[in-house]
Amino acid sequence: MFKGSITALITPFTQDGAIDEKAFQSFVDWQLKQGTTGVVPVGTTGESPTLSHAEHHRVVELALEVAKGRGPVIAGTGSNSTAEAISLTRHAQNAGADAALVVTPYYNKPGQRGLYAHYKAIHDATDIPIVIYNIPGRSVVDMSVDTMAQLSKLPRIVGVKDATSDLERPALTRLAAGADFCQLSGEDGTIVPFLAQGGHGCISVTSNIAPKLCAELHTAWAAGNIAKVQELNYRLLPVHKAMFCETSPGPVKYAAELLGLCGSHMRLPMVEITEESKQRVESALRTAGILS
């Protein structure tokens, strides 16, 4: 259902902390013109934990105004409260999103039965395709392949954003859930082996600031042009590393500011990255030819 380079969108803020709606919509438009396959508003990269419900809804709507009909919009709707996740998912559905990205519940640490029940409840309360977001590094819990395979039997659980960095996982998931279960990497640096193990695409941080290069890599993969894939992968790898030299989205927002795409303002508890990190980000962009 979903494939290629999909951007986990940043949310631009003004200096006084409001959502910069004009910059955001211009940014989404630029992403799609550069070849990005689809966009994910209000995920972790979009600083969703710091948005009010009204702001969360508004960012989804802003993305849809620009992207609908040009590429899929997969709205972040996860929460560690099942009721809140259902509410956010219903809004995304009613607004016209193509799918919802639902993170495994953080902090609560549910077991596998709890994870299954959480996603089934969201599934049963809505009519929108759901992509599981499995990211143990942020949520602590890790959905097992068996649990994911069980969930894949529900008609609207269509795929996973896999941020485990476990490169056995996509192959095991393909065997357990089938080739049609959509597997999207959540780790830019491992995208090539992830694709080789049965993945379909990537929900990317780096594509915020290198959408054309990221899209070209996936196009080359689909065409079987492995030499081009390797060339782009090596070119982008230092950028991937730089985007996580501090907690995301600090580095990628600074990179976006360097490119004149939007400001780098964030909301507490996220703060401006250090001068050392800024130098690393700038160096990586110049080396990759992203920043002249």
SEKE-871416 format. One line per 2 residues: number of its first residue (from 1); their letters; for each residue x, y, z of C-alpha. Coordinates in Angstrom, 2 decimals, decimal comma, always signed. Layout:
SEKE-871416
NUM = a = X:Y:Z ~ ...
//
This chain:
SEKE-871416
1 = mf = +0,00:+0,00:+0,00 ~ +2,76:+2,48:+0,94
3 = kg = +6,28:+2,47:-0,46 ~ +9,31:+4,58:-1,27
5 = si = +10,55:+7,64:+0,57 ~ +7,94:+8,97:+3,01
7 = ta = +8,84:+11,99:+5,15 ~ +8,27:+12,13:+8,91
9 = li = +7,49:+15,84:+8,79 ~ +8,92:+18,40:+11,17
11 = tp = +6,47:+20,98:+12,55 ~ +7,82:+24,52:+12,07
13 = ft = +7,20:+26,95:+14,91 ~ +7,44:+30,72:+15,00
15 = qd = +9,78:+32,39:+17,47 ~ +6,92:+32,85:+19,93
17 = ga = +6,09:+29,12:+19,78 ~ +3,04:+29,09:+17,51
19 = id = +2,74:+26,68:+14,59 ~ +4,09:+28,38:+11,48
21 = ek = +1,27:+27,33:+9,17 ~ +2,58:+29,09:+6,08
23 = af = +6,06:+27,57:+6,44 ~ +4,59:+24,13:+7,09
25 = qs = +2,40:+24,10:+4,00 ~ +5,21:+25,46:+1,85
27 = fv = +7,43:+22,72:+3,24 ~ +4,91:+19,97:+2,42
29 = dw = +4,55:+21,32:-1,11 ~ +8,34:+21,33:-1,56
31 = ql = +8,58:+17,76:-0,28 ~ +6,16:+16,47:-2,88
33 = kq = +7,75:+18,45:-5,70 ~ +11,10:+16,90:-4,77
35 = gt = +9,78:+13,37:-5,23 ~ +8,70:+12,37:-1,73
37 = tg = +6,14:+9,56:-2,01 ~ +4,04:+10,56:+1,02
39 = vv = +4,12:+12,50:+4,27 ~ +3,60:+11,80:+7,96
41 = pv = +2,44:+14,83:+9,97 ~ +2,47:+14,90:+13,78
43 = gt = +4,74:+11,94:+14,39 ~ +7,56:+12,13:+16,92
45 = tg = +9,64:+14,16:+14,44 ~ +6,73:+16,61:+14,34
47 = es = +6,98:+17,11:+18,13 ~ +3,49:+15,71:+18,65
49 = pt = +3,93:+15,31:+22,43 ~ +4,08:+19,11:+22,79
51 = ls = +1,01:+19,86:+20,63 ~ -2,45:+20,40:+22,04
53 = ha = -5,23:+18,31:+20,54 ~ -6,45:+21,33:+18,57
55 = eh = -2,93:+21,91:+17,20 ~ -2,54:+18,23:+16,40
57 = hr = -5,77:+18,29:+14,41 ~ -4,76:+21,49:+12,65
59 = vv = -1,39:+20,16:+11,49 ~ -3,06:+17,08:+9,99
61 = el = -5,55:+19,31:+8,20 ~ -2,82:+21,62:+6,90
63 = al = -0,90:+18,66:+5,47 ~ -4,03:+17,31:+3,80
65 = ev = -4,82:+20,67:+2,20 ~ -1,49:+20,50:+0,36
67 = ak = -0,87:+16,80:-0,15 ~ -4,26:+15,19:-0,70
69 = gr = -4,34:+13,75:-4,19 ~ -0,57:+14,17:-4,61
71 = gp = +0,60:+11,47:-2,21 ~ -0,63:+9,61:+0,85
73 = vi = -0,91:+11,39:+4,19 ~ -0,30:+9,03:+7,12
75 = ag = -1,28:+10,96:+10,24 ~ +0,40:+10,27:+13,55
77 = tg = -2,38:+9,38:+15,99 ~ -0,69:+7,33:+18,69
79 = sn = -0,97:+7,69:+22,44 ~ -0,34:+5,64:+25,56
81 = st = -4,05:+6,13:+26,27 ~ -6,16:+3,92:+24,01
83 = ae = -9,12:+6,30:+24,26 ~ -6,96:+9,25:+23,20
85 = ai = -5,48:+7,25:+20,31 ~ -9,00:+6,38:+19,14
87 = sl = -10,01:+10,06:+19,28 ~ -6,96:+11,19:+17,29
89 = tr = -7,44:+8,38:+14,78 ~ -11,09:+9,28:+14,29
91 = ha = -10,09:+12,86:+13,56 ~ -7,52:+11,73:+10,99
93 = qn = -10,14:+9,51:+9,37 ~ -12,75:+12,28:+9,24
95 = ag = -10,22:+14,80:+7,93 ~ -9,43:+12,51:+5,00
97 = ad = -6,04:+11,03:+5,91 ~ -5,01:+7,92:+3,99
99 = aa = -3,84:+6,07:+7,09 ~ -2,96:+6,50:+10,75
101 = lv = +0,46:+5,83:+12,26 ~ -0,06:+4,51:+15,79
103 = vt = +2,93:+4,17:+18,09 ~ +3,18:+1,39:+20,66
105 = py = +2,04:+2,77:+24,04 ~ +4,97:+4,38:+25,83
107 = yn = +5,55:+4,53:+29,60 ~ +2,68:+2,14:+30,44
109 = kp = +4,79:-0,82:+29,21 ~ +1,91:-3,12:+28,18
111 = gq = +2,70:-6,75:+27,46 ~ +1,97:-8,45:+24,17
113 = rg = -1,69:-9,12:+25,07 ~ -2,09:-5,47:+26,00
115 = ly = -0,50:-4,35:+22,72 ~ -2,87:-6,56:+20,76
117 = ah = -5,90:-5,27:+22,68 ~ -4,79:-1,63:+22,21
119 = yk = -4,49:-1,89:+18,44 ~ -7,62:-4,01:+18,06
121 = ai = -9,63:-1,41:+19,98 ~ -8,39:+1,38:+17,70
123 = hd = -9,02:-0,77:+14,64 ~ -12,56:-1,65:+15,71
125 = at = -13,45:+1,97:+16,56 ~ -12,35:+3,42:+13,20
127 = di = -12,47:+2,75:+9,46 ~ -9,00:+3,97:+8,44
129 = pi = -5,93:+1,86:+7,57 ~ -3,53:+1,64:+10,52
131 = vi = +0,25:+1,39:+10,45 ~ +1,84:+0,10:+13,65
133 = yn = +4,83:+2,17:+14,82 ~ +7,24:-0,12:+16,67
135 = ip = +10,03:+1,93:+18,25 ~ +11,36:+0,30:+21,44
137 = gr = +14,04:+2,97:+21,87 ~ +11,39:+5,60:+22,64
139 = sv = +8,42:+3,57:+23,88 ~ +10,40:+0,85:+25,75
141 = vd = +8,00:-1,91:+24,65 ~ +8,76:-4,03:+21,58
143 = ms = +5,94:-5,68:+19,66 ~ +6,84:-9,25:+18,84
145 = vd = +6,62:-10,68:+15,34 ~ +3,92:-13,07:+16,55
147 = tm = +1,77:-10,22:+17,91 ~ +2,23:-8,24:+14,72
149 = aq = +1,25:-11,27:+12,65 ~ -1,93:-11,65:+14,72
151 = ls = -2,77:-7,98:+14,21 ~ -2,08:-8,23:+10,48
153 = kl = -5,11:-10,52:+10,21 ~ -7,37:-7,58:+11,07
155 = pr = -8,46:-6,00:+7,76 ~ -7,26:-2,46:+8,43
157 = iv = -3,94:-3,19:+10,16 ~ -1,93:-2,77:+6,99
159 = gv = +1,70:-2,39:+7,97 ~ +4,46:-1,34:+10,32
161 = kd = +6,98:+1,42:+10,72 ~ +9,87:-0,62:+12,09
163 = at = +12,40:+1,38:+14,11 ~ +13,96:-1,59:+15,90
165 = sd = +17,18:-1,61:+13,80 ~ +16,82:-5,40:+13,89
167 = le = +17,55:-6,43:+10,32 ~ +16,18:-9,94:+10,83
169 = rp = +12,84:-8,40:+11,67 ~ +11,56:-7,47:+8,18
171 = al = +12,28:-10,97:+6,86 ~ +10,68:-12,63:+9,88
173 = tr = +7,68:-10,31:+9,63 ~ +7,30:-11,05:+5,92
175 = la = +7,27:-14,77:+6,66 ~ +4,76:-14,36:+9,49
177 = ag = +2,45:-11,64:+8,11 ~ +2,85:-12,10:+4,36
179 = ad = +4,38:-10,13:+1,52 ~ +1,42:-7,71:+1,33
181 = fc = +1,90:-6,48:+4,91 ~ +3,57:-3,10:+4,33
183 = ql = +6,96:-2,73:+6,03 ~ +8,44:+0,75:+6,31
185 = sg = +11,78:+1,34:+7,98 ~ +12,00:+3,95:+10,70
187 = ed = +15,80:+3,99:+10,59 ~ +17,39:+5,90:+7,69
189 = gt = +20,81:+4,37:+8,17 ~ +19,61:+0,79:+7,65
191 = iv = +17,25:+1,37:+4,74 ~ +19,19:-0,61:+2,10
193 = pf = +19,45:-3,88:+4,07 ~ +15,89:-3,33:+5,28
195 = la = +14,68:-3,23:+1,66 ~ +16,79:-6,28:+0,87
197 = qg = +15,09:-8,19:+3,70 ~ +11,59:-7,52:+2,35
199 = gh = +10,88:-3,89:+3,24 ~ +8,80:-1,59:+1,06
201 = gc = +10,03:+1,88:+1,98 ~ +11,10:+4,28:+4,71
203 = is = +9,41:+6,86:+6,92 ~ +12,42:+9,11:+6,98
205 = vt = +13,86:+11,95:+9,06 ~ +16,63:+12,71:+6,56
207 = sn = +14,13:+13,22:+3,74 ~ +13,01:+16,40:+5,51
209 = ia = +16,17:+18,02:+4,20 ~ +17,23:+15,67:+1,36
211 = pk = +13,93:+14,59:-0,20 ~ +15,25:+14,33:-3,75
213 = lc = +18,23:+12,15:-2,83 ~ +16,13:+9,89:-0,60
215 = ae = +13,49:+9,50:-3,32 ~ +16,17:+8,74:-5,92
217 = lh = +17,54:+5,94:-3,74 ~ +14,15:+4,22:-3,62
219 = ta = +13,62:+4,74:-7,35 ~ +17,00:+3,16:-8,04
221 = wa = +16,15:+0,23:-5,77 ~ +12,85:-0,36:-7,57
223 = ag = +14,70:-0,28:-10,91 ~ +17,31:-2,78:-9,70
225 = ni = +20,10:-0,23:-10,09 ~ +22,20:-1,40:-7,16
227 = ak = +25,24:+0,68:-8,12 ~ +23,11:+3,85:-7,89
229 = vq = +21,61:+2,68:-4,63 ~ +25,07:+2,18:-3,14
231 = el = +26,28:+5,55:-4,40 ~ +23,33:+7,37:-2,81
233 = ny = +23,47:+5,30:+0,36 ~ +27,13:+6,17:+0,97
235 = rl = +26,45:+9,82:+0,17 ~ +23,54:+10,01:+2,61
237 = lp = +24,94:+7,93:+5,47 ~ +26,89:+10,80:+7,12
239 = vh = +23,73:+12,91:+6,89 ~ +21,69:+10,17:+8,58
241 = ka = +24,25:+10,07:+11,39 ~ +24,29:+13,85:+11,75
243 = mf = +20,49:+13,99:+12,02 ~ +20,80:+12,00:+15,24
245 = ce = +23,90:+13,59:+16,75 ~ +21,42:+14,90:+19,32
247 = ts = +17,84:+13,90:+20,00 ~ +15,65:+14,32:+16,93
249 = pg = +14,22:+16,66:+15,71 ~ +16,84:+19,13:+16,96
251 = pv = +19,46:+18,42:+14,28 ~ +17,01:+18,12:+11,37
253 = ky = +15,28:+21,36:+12,35 ~ +18,63:+23,13:+12,39
255 = aa = +19,40:+21,63:+8,97 ~ +16,05:+22,90:+7,67
257 = el = +16,93:+26,37:+8,93 ~ +20,31:+26,22:+7,15
259 = lg = +18,45:+25,43:+3,93 ~ +16,03:+28,32:+4,44
261 = lc = +13,03:+26,01:+4,73 ~ +11,82:+27,12:+8,17
263 = gs = +13,09:+28,18:+11,58 ~ +14,70:+25,74:+13,99
265 = hm = +12,54:+26,71:+16,97 ~ +11,36:+23,85:+19,18
267 = rl = +9,16:+23,53:+22,22 ~ +10,42:+22,55:+25,64
269 = pm = +11,65:+20,10:+26,75 ~ +13,49:+20,14:+23,39
271 = ve = +16,16:+22,83:+23,20 ~ +18,54:+24,22:+20,58
273 = it = +21,38:+21,88:+19,66 ~ +24,94:+22,72:+20,68
275 = ee = +27,45:+24,59:+18,52 ~ +29,44:+21,38:+18,10
277 = sk = +26,35:+19,60:+16,79 ~ +25,53:+22,52:+14,50
279 = qr = +28,99:+22,24:+12,95 ~ +28,53:+18,50:+12,45
281 = ve = +25,15:+18,99:+10,76 ~ +26,47:+21,73:+8,48
283 = sa = +29,54:+19,69:+7,55 ~ +27,41:+16,65:+6,67
285 = lr = +25,10:+18,73:+4,48 ~ +28,02:+20,30:+2,62
287 = ta = +29,78:+16,98:+2,12 ~ +26,61:+15,46:+0,66
289 = gi = +26,12:+18,46:-1,64 ~ +22,84:+19,40:+0,03
291 = ls = +24,15:+22,75:+1,24 ~ +26,42:+24,78:-1,03
//
